[in-house]
Amino acid sequence: MIYKEIDKRKEARILAEQAITEGNPLDWFEILYSKSENTRAIIPWADMAPNPNVVEFFERNGLSGNGNLALKVGCGLGDDAEYLSDLGFNVFAFDISPTAIRKAKGRFPNSKVLYLIEDLFTAPVEWNGLFDFVLESYTLQVLPSNLRKKAIKAISSFVSPGGNLLVVTRARNDHENKGAMPWPLTESEVRNFEKYSMNCNSFEDYTDNENPPIRRFRAHFIKLVNGQ
């Protein structure tokens, strides 16, 4: 099983490293999604089911959408966005890859989710402070470290005062090597959200049930109201 895990990420890692070397660190997402249509390339994070680390959080806390406005960052093929919609959120979901958005719409033709092609770093200004709930799962860990602080600032800006942000990512200690993509984050990196009026309501450091098991951080933040 370990070898299968490595093999299915090989193509994505090659494309990511090449894009970073060429100075276009976001280009490889569309390349990978496009290749998956015409070749045997695999989208390593596309399990065709909602992220179990997200589902567990909602089920454990008994949460529902109640018509609130939610945003899924880096929605991929749409499973997490559809899960939020099923919970009762009104959902915006975006991805930088046009192919990913087209395939998400094709998978869920009767969806209530608004799927959009957007770049995290050039998202509409109208999104600032708009969303009651924002989900960031597995996007930060596929961004090179020099883009993460900028990404964290952008994601924080989407959350409305009093709104919620859930972050799920691979985890490592400060002294550990960052390894290969997907690059685990340190706790201090995740807590950078606190620099943007986000109060950390809960922070979990745990090992999931994947094979092989993977260490994760799952952090729930609440946006301060008037800085308090």
C-alpha positions in Angstrom: 0.0 0.0 0.0 2.8 2.4 0.8 4.3 1.9 -2.7 0.9 2.6 -4.3 0.6 5.9 -2.3 4.0 7.0 -3.6 3.3 6.0 -7.2 0.0 7.9 -7.4 1.7 11.1 -6.3 4.7 10.8 -8.6 3.2 12.6 -11.6 1.9 15.4 -9.4 5.3 15.9 -7.7 7.1 16.0 -11.0 4.7 18.6 -12.4 4.9 20.7 -9.2 8.6 20.8 -9.1 8.9 21.7 -12.7 6.3 24.5 -12.4 8.2 25.9 -9.3 11.5 25.8 -11.2 10.0 27.7 -14.1 8.6 30.3 -11.8 5.0 29.4 -12.3 4.1 27.5 -9.1 0.4 27.4 -9.7 0.4 26.2 -13.4 0.7 22.5 -12.6 -2.8 22.1 -11.2 -4.5 22.7 -14.6 -1.8 20.6 -16.3 -2.5 17.6 -14.0 -6.3 17.8 -14.3 -5.9 18.0 -18.1 -3.6 15.1 -18.2 -6.0 13.0 -16.1 -8.5 13.3 -18.9 -6.2 12.1 -21.7 -3.8 9.8 -19.9 -3.6 7.6 -16.8 -2.4 10.5 -14.7 -4.0 10.4 -11.2 -5.3 13.3 -9.1 -3.8 12.1 -5.8 -6.3 14.1 -3.6 -9.4 13.1 -5.6 -11.0 10.3 -3.6 -14.5 10.9 -5.1 -15.9 11.3 -1.6 -15.9 14.1 1.1 -12.8 14.5 3.1 -13.2 12.3 6.2 -11.3 14.7 8.3 -13.9 17.4 7.5 -16.9 15.0 7.9 -15.6 13.9 11.3 -15.4 17.5 12.5 -19.0 18.3 11.5 -20.4 15.1 12.8 -18.6 15.3 16.2 -19.8 18.9 16.7 -23.3 18.3 15.3 -23.0 21.3 13.0 -25.2 22.2 10.0 -25.3 25.0 7.5 -28.7 26.7 8.3 -28.6 28.6 5.0 -25.2 30.3 5.8 -22.8 31.2 3.1 -19.8 29.0 2.7 -16.7 29.0 0.6 -14.6 25.9 -0.4 -11.0 26.9 -1.2 -9.5 24.8 -4.0 -12.6 22.7 -4.6 -11.1 20.2 -7.1 -13.8 17.8 -8.3 -16.4 19.1 -5.8 -16.9 16.4 -3.1 -16.3 18.7 -0.1 -18.4 21.5 -1.7 -21.3 19.1 -2.2 -21.0 17.9 1.4 -21.3 21.4 2.7 -24.3 22.0 0.4 -25.9 18.8 1.8 -25.4 20.2 5.3 -27.5 23.2 4.4 -24.9 25.8 3.4 -25.2 28.0 0.4 -21.8 27.2 -1.2 -19.4 29.0 -3.4 -16.5 26.7 -4.5 -13.5 27.7 -6.6 -10.5 26.3 -8.2 -7.7 27.7 -10.4 -8.1 24.8 -12.8 -10.8 25.2 -15.5 -10.7 21.5 -16.1 -11.4 20.8 -12.4 -14.4 23.1 -12.4 -15.8 21.7 -15.6 -15.4 18.1 -14.2 -17.0 19.1 -10.9 -20.0 20.5 -12.7 -20.2 17.4 -14.8 -20.2 15.1 -11.8 -22.9 17.1 -10.1 -25.2 18.5 -12.8 -28.1 19.3 -10.4 -25.8 20.9 -7.8 -26.8 24.0 -5.8 -23.1 24.9 -5.5 -21.8 27.8 -7.4 -18.6 26.5 -9.0 -16.1 29.2 -10.1 -12.8 29.4 -11.8 -10.7 31.7 -9.6 -7.1 32.2 -8.4 -6.8 32.4 -4.6 -4.4 35.4 -5.0 -6.7 37.4 -7.3 -10.1 36.5 -5.9 -12.9 39.0 -6.2 -12.7 41.9 -3.8 -16.4 41.3 -3.1 -15.5 38.2 -1.2 -13.8 40.1 1.5 -15.6 39.4 4.8 -18.5 37.7 2.9 -18.5 34.1 4.1 -19.9 32.7 7.3 -17.8 29.5 6.9 -14.6 28.9 4.9 -13.1 25.5 4.4 -9.4 25.1 3.6 -8.5 21.5 3.3 -5.3 20.4 1.6 -4.6 23.5 -0.5 -1.9 25.1 1.7 0.1 21.8 1.7 0.5 21.8 -2.1 1.7 25.4 -2.2 5.4 26.2 -1.9 6.4 27.7 1.5 7.0 31.2 0.0 3.4 31.4 -1.0 1.8 30.2 2.2 1.7 33.4 4.2 0.1 35.2 1.2 -2.4 32.4 0.9 -3.2 32.5 4.6 -3.8 36.2 4.5 -6.1 35.8 1.5 -8.1 33.0 3.0 -8.5 34.9 6.3 -9.9 37.9 4.3 -12.9 35.8 3.1 -14.3 35.1 6.6 -17.0 37.4 7.9 -16.8 38.9 11.4 -17.9 36.1 13.7 -17.5 33.6 10.9 -15.7 30.3 11.0 -12.7 28.8 9.2 -11.7 25.2 9.3 -8.2 24.2 8.2 -7.1 20.7 7.6 -3.5 19.9 6.5 -0.6 17.5 6.8 1.5 18.2 9.8 5.2 18.2 10.8 7.4 19.5 13.6 9.6 22.5 13.1 12.8 20.4 13.0 11.5 17.9 10.5 12.3 18.0 6.8 9.5 19.3 4.7 9.7 16.3 2.5 8.0 15.9 -0.9 4.8 17.5 -2.1 2.3 17.6 -0.4 4.5 19.5 2.0 3.3 19.2 5.7 2.9 22.5 7.6 4.2 23.3 11.1 1.9 24.4 13.9 3.4 27.9 13.7 2.5 28.1 10.0 -1.1 27.2 10.7 -1.3 29.6 13.6 -0.3 32.4 11.2 -4.1 32.8 10.7 -4.2 34.4 14.1 -2.3 37.4 12.6 -5.4 38.3 10.6 -8.1 38.7 13.4 -8.7 34.9 13.5 -9.1 33.4 17.0 -8.1 29.7 17.3 -11.1 28.0 18.8 -9.6 24.5 18.7 -6.3 22.9 17.4 -6.0 19.2 16.9 -2.7 17.3 16.2 -3.6 13.7 15.4 -2.9 10.7 13.2 -5.7 9.8 10.7 -6.9 6.4 9.5 -5.3 6.4 6.1 -3.0 3.5 5.0 -0.3 4.4 5.9 -1.5 6.7 8.7 -0.8 10.4 8.2 -0.3 13.1 10.8 -2.7 16.0 10.5 -3.5 19.4 12.0 -7.2 20.4 12.1 -7.7 23.9 13.3 -11.0 25.8 13.8 -10.8 29.6 13.8 -13.4 32.2 14.5 -13.1 35.7 13.0 -13.0 38.5 15.6 -15.7 41.1 15.5 -14.3 44.6 15.5 -10.9 43.1 16.4 -12.2 41.7 19.7 
